[in-house]
Amino acid sequence: MGQSCTLFAVAASELKPADERKSPRTDETTMKVVRPGALHTLELGRAWTALHVALGGHPGDHPLGFLAAGGEAVPPLDDKEHSGGRYFTPAEVVKLRAAFAAVKDPTLDDSVLGPLQKVRILLGEAAQTDRGVIVHLFG
């Protein structure tokens, strides 16, 4: 069946336990409860596997291998059997972004170009806003 993949761009403050985070604030103009630094997500589903292979199937110590390995374990997302969560710091995200920007699109199959572009966008937004990225594989 294969694992599914979701990417989360998170601020360092969002990694703290709930009791250490600031409580949500109320926006006076809309009276809606909002959280500082809304969570950015990208659902790659099972397409991550084809993208990883198309990019060369690199190990986790290579920036293009980050979908499959590398990063620091995120215990609440990492049960070792059905779910694995790994965190990449904002500094690592800058390196990931540069590696993905250097990939030449014409050498890739059409089925991975869409997911590649979505990963580029998420990494770009994360780098611009000083966010890290969590890669969550489950299934």
Secondary structure, 3 states (H helix, E strand, C coil): CCCEEEEEEECHHHHCCHHHCCCCEECCCCCCEECCCCCEEEEEECHHHHHHHHCCCCCCCCHHHCCCCCCEECHHHCCCCCEEEEEECHHHHHHHHHHHHCCCHHHCCHHHHHHHHHHHHHHHHHHHCCCEEEEEEEC
